[in-house]
Amino acid sequence: KSESEIRRFCESFMIELYRYLHPSTDVPAGDIGVGINELGYLFGQYKRLTNRHGDSGLTGKPTALSGSQLRIEATGFGLIYIANFAIEKYGSTLSDSRC
């Protein structure tokens, strides 16, 4: 996939998604395979479609687009936190485990 194909896909996806988004109802975020570039494309298309520039409701945006500096790690840290909590409940640790 070229960067141009990824951008066009993200823009097309937002054309279908934007009418369901609002800062108080839905907050899509990046996940596996979706990084700050893709979220930047989504955010840019959202701004073009809605003419709103401060209330996109998208998390994981690049910091240049009012994103959080800590958001990049947030999902991964949350997963490790929950996994560690769950495995300690059974008397083990993540360092004693392997996939």
Secondary structure as UniProt FT lines:
FT   HELIX           3..17
FT   HELIX           18..20
FT   TURN            23..25
FT   TURN            32..33
FT   HELIX           36..50
FT   HELIX           63..65
FT   TURN            69..70
FT   HELIX           71..89
FT   TURN            90..91
FT   HELIX           94..96
//
